[in-house]
Amino acid sequence: MASPLDEMTKLLAGLSLGSNCMKTLESLRILLASVSLSELKDYTPKIDIDRIYKCLATSNRDQIDLTCEILKRILGTIPVGHALSKYEDLFLEGLAHSENRVKELIFQELQMAADDEQACEQLSTKMELLQSCLQAVGSDDSSIAGKASKVFMSLARQRSAASVLVSPPIVEEMRIVSRKNDVVRYRIYDILITYCCASQENLTFCEEKELISSLLAEVLVGDILVQLNALELITTLASCQHGRDYLERQGIIQKLAGNLDEATADPLASLLVPGLMKFFGALAHFQPDVLARYPNFTNTMFNLIDDSDVSMRMIAIETLSFIATERDGKFALNQQGSKLDSAIKTIGALFTHAYNDVRLKALDSFAELIHIPSTETTDEELQKIVERWFHQLDSKPIQLVMNVTKQPFKDLRFSALRILLQLVPQIWAQKLMSQQPGFLEFLLDRRAEPDKDCHELKFNVLKKLSESINPEAAIWSDYCMAQMRDHVREGCWFARAQSAVAFESGP
């Protein structure tokens, strides 16, 4: 009896572009599915992929889809570098194919090569293939353009292969592709910024070759939409120290600070405010002294938290919480005194806002504000800051958070429970919890929470609380502590049996 692999040989030998092509391909697909990957891997070198690939030369989309499925199965058994070396011509034909399904198959192979530390070096030598891929970055189809861009983004992060992106043939191809329109030009900028972020050397090279100088110009003047796109990219550049240093040297940060003043005064320019807030928020996240160095940004952020425009208010609150993510950011914000206190009160008021999405963002932002990493739980100064901020939230902050856990929208309940979980390890928070009427009963009630994730998180709040209690602190009574231990021992999904009493029926 012939083995599946012998049968495959016969099918491949009989594969033609005639009327029986679809039937043969379907038989081949079924056969491939029946063979294990390890068996197929050993047999793959004997498969004539060129013969299968010729089946793509058709306008029949069903045949194209079936051929791509077969090729994907086979190529999946071939080491990335080997496929790139052996089938470069087929990959080039695939990128030139009229059907996106074929291009997507090739981009999948190129992406695996770009992500592989060894294969990426081989890919960097395939200049014609890279140029063809770069032309796809200029595609009118955003899906294809995105896949092509992603290949170059991955190459840009590979130290051993990234230099190909600034080789003369690729740079020239970039210039040609960029001329198509603003959208394509910014796709190219995005690749270059990713390359610049990888190292100081890369950024210096792009600076010397003036590859991003036009981007810096566009962030300051011109069409509002173009400026917003440019702002997004230089915000990415600001995520690395050498990028921030470069922007500082070029005077971009100072000029954008001036633009922030204009944007808040000019209704048209106000469209830039979200992008500017995100940029300066990123700067302040990495370098909290930005709050002191650029007071116009700091004042704008706090003013927007009380703005009548809810969308602007949310942007400012998210910027505030992003700055507070790290310890130094919390300390820098705490120095803002009454302005920060007012902002926290506003956030607390939004916990009861009419719109759920606003309430959710307020809850999540406040969770970031009071988050203390596990490595810094012994930092007493940081704990004092978080305690002060929590008291600014509301006159009865624990009750405010508890009230949110009773809302019908489960995401709100989950975020409120997450805040309680963060507070549990802190002694001052435990004192507030113990003084809040009904708090322990709320945690002990297994029936009140219908959602699985919220139910488990609520149990974890109590579990963590029971594990964090220091009996010497005398915060909780012996009875309360015993209730907590029993609840944890019984488990998250414990259900107490209901007793029933049978009554004898009357005469």
Residue pairs with C-beta under 8 A, 6 or more apart in sequence:
2 10
4 31
4 34
4 35
4 39
5 35
5 39
5 43
7 31
8 28
8 31
8 32
8 35
8 43
8 47
9 46
11 24
11 27
11 28
11 31
12 28
12 47
12 48
12 51
12 52
14 20
14 24
15 21
15 24
15 25
15 28
15 51
15 52
15 55
16 24
17 54
17 55
17 57
17 58
21 55
21 58
21 63
22 60
22 62
22 63
22 66
25 55
25 63
25 66
25 67
25 70
26 66
28 52
28 70
29 66
29 69
29 70
29 73
32 40
32 70
32 73
32 74
33 73
35 43
37 76
37 77
40 73
40 74
40 77
41 77
44 74
44 77
44 78
47 74
49 71
49 74
49 75
49 87
49 90
50 90
52 67
52 70
52 71
52 74
53 67
53 71
53 90
53 93
55 63
55 67
56 64
56 67
56 68
56 94
56 97
56 99
56 102
58 64
61 99
61 101
64 99
64 101
64 102
65 101
68 101
68 102
68 105
71 105
72 105
72 108
75 83
75 105
75 109
78 86
79 119
80 109
80 112
80 113
80 116
80 119
81 113
81 116
81 118
81 119
81 122
83 109
84 91
84 109
84 110
84 113
84 119
84 122
84 123
84 126
85 122
88 126
88 128
88 129
91 106
91 109
91 110
91 129
92 128
92 129
92 132
94 102
94 103
94 105
94 106
95 103
95 106
95 129
95 132
95 133
95 136
96 132
97 103
100 141
100 143
100 144
103 136
103 144
103 147
104 144
104 147
107 133
107 136
107 144
107 147
107 148
107 150
107 151
110 123
110 129
110 133
110 151
111 147
111 150
111 151
111 154
112 119
113 119
113 120
113 122
113 123
114 120
114 123
114 151
114 152
114 154
114 155
114 158
114 161
115 154
117 158
117 160
120 154
120 155
120 158
120 160
120 161
121 160
121 161
123 129
123 130
123 155
123 161
124 130
124 155
124 160
124 161
124 163
124 164
125 164
127 164
127 167
127 169
127 170
130 164
130 170
131 169
131 170
131 173
133 148
133 151
133 152
134 148
134 152
134 170
134 173
134 174
134 177
135 173
135 177
136 144
136 145
136 147
136 148
137 145
137 148
137 149
137 152
137 177
137 184
137 187
137 188
137 191
138 145
138 177
138 180
138 184
138 187
139 145
139 148
145 184
145 187
149 187
149 190
149 191
152 165
152 191
152 194
153 190
153 191
153 194
155 161
155 162
155 164
155 165
156 162
156 165
156 191
156 194
156 195
156 198
157 194
157 198
159 198
159 199
162 195
162 198
162 202
164 170
165 171
165 191
165 192
165 195
166 195
166 202
166 205
166 206
166 209
166 211
171 209
171 211
174 188
174 191
174 192
177 184
177 188
178 184
178 185
178 188
179 185
182 226
182 229
186 229
186 230
186 233
189 212
189 215
189 230
189 233
190 233
190 236
192 206
192 211
192 212
192 215
193 212
193 215
193 233
193 234
193 236
193 237
194 236
195 202
195 206
196 202
196 203
196 206
196 212
196 237
196 243
197 203
197 236
197 237
197 239
197 240
197 243
199 242
200 242
203 242
203 243
203 246
206 212
207 213
207 246
215 230
215 233
215 234
216 230
216 234
216 250
216 252
218 226
218 227
218 230
219 227
219 230
219 231
219 234
219 252
219 256
220 227
220 252
220 255
220 256
220 259
221 227
224 268
224 269
224 271
224 272
227 272
227 275
228 271
228 272
228 274
228 275
231 256
231 272
231 275
231 276
231 278
231 279
232 275
232 278
234 247
234 252
234 279
235 275
235 278
235 279
235 282
237 243
237 244
237 246
237 247
238 244
238 247
238 279
238 282
238 283
238 286
239 282
239 286
241 286
244 283
244 286
244 287
247 253
253 283
253 294
256 276
256 279
256 280
257 280
257 294
257 296
257 297
259 269
259 272
259 276
260 273
260 276
260 280
260 296
260 297
260 300
261 296
262 269
263 269
263 270
263 271
263 272
263 273
263 276
264 270
264 273
264 300
264 303
273 300
273 304
273 312
273 315
274 312
274 315
276 297
277 297
277 300
277 301
277 304
277 315
277 316
277 319
278 315
278 319
280 290
280 294
280 297
280 301
280 319
281 301
281 318
281 319
281 322
281 323
282 322
283 290
284 290
284 291
284 297
284 323
284 329
284 332
285 322
285 323
285 325
285 326
285 329
288 323
288 326
288 328
288 329
288 331
288 332
288 333
289 332
290 297
291 297
291 298
291 323
291 332
291 333
291 335
291 336
292 298
292 332
292 335
298 336
298 339
299 339
300 316
301 316
301 319
301 320
302 316
302 336
302 339
302 340
302 342
302 343
303 316
304 312
304 313
304 315
304 316
305 313
305 316
305 317
305 320
305 342
305 343
305 346
305 347
306 313
306 342
306 343
306 346
307 313
307 316
310 355
310 358
313 346
313 350
314 358
314 361
317 343
317 346
317 347
317 350
317 361
317 362
317 365
318 361
318 365
320 333
320 343
320 365
320 369
321 364
321 365
321 366
321 368
321 369
322 368
323 329
323 332
323 333
324 330
324 333
324 368
324 369
325 368
325 371
327 373
327 376
327 379
327 382
330 369
330 382
330 385
330 386
331 382
331 385
333 340
334 340
334 385
334 388
334 389
340 389
340 392
341 392
344 366
344 369
344 389
344 392
344 393
345 392
345 393
345 394
347 362
347 365
347 366
347 369
347 393
348 362
348 366
348 392
348 393
348 394
348 397
348 400
350 358
350 359
350 361
350 362
351 359
351 362
351 363
351 400
351 401
351 403
351 404
352 359
352 403
353 359
353 362
356 409
356 411
356 412
359 404
359 412
360 409
360 411
360 412
360 415
363 404
363 412
363 415
363 416
363 419
364 415
366 393
366 419
367 415
367 418
367 419
367 422
369 386
369 389
370 386
370 389
370 390
370 419
370 422
370 423
371 422
372 379
372 382
372 383
372 386
372 422
372 426
376 382
377 383
377 425
383 426
383 428
386 426
387 426
387 428
387 429
390 397
390 423
390 429
391 397
393 400
394 400
396 436
397 432
398 432
398 433
398 436
398 439
399 436
401 416
401 419
401 420
402 416
402 436
402 438
402 439
402 442
404 412
404 413
404 415
404 416
405 413
405 416
405 417
405 420
405 442
405 458
406 413
407 413
407 416
410 451
410 453
410 454
413 449
413 451
413 454
414 451
414 453
414 454
414 457
417 454
417 457
417 458
417 461
418 457
420 433
420 461
421 457
421 460
421 461
421 464
423 429
423 433
424 430
424 461
424 464
424 465
424 468
425 464
425 468
427 470
427 473
427 475
430 465
430 468
430 469
430 473
430 475
430 476
431 475
433 439
433 440
433 465
434 440
434 475
434 476
434 480
440 480
440 483
440 484
442 448
443 458
443 461
443 462
443 465
443 487
444 462
444 483
444 484
444 487
446 455
446 493
446 494
446 495
449 455
449 458
455 492
456 492
459 492
462 484
462 487
462 488
463 488
465 484
466 481
466 484
466 485
466 487
466 488
469 475
469 476
469 481
469 484
471 481
476 484
487 494
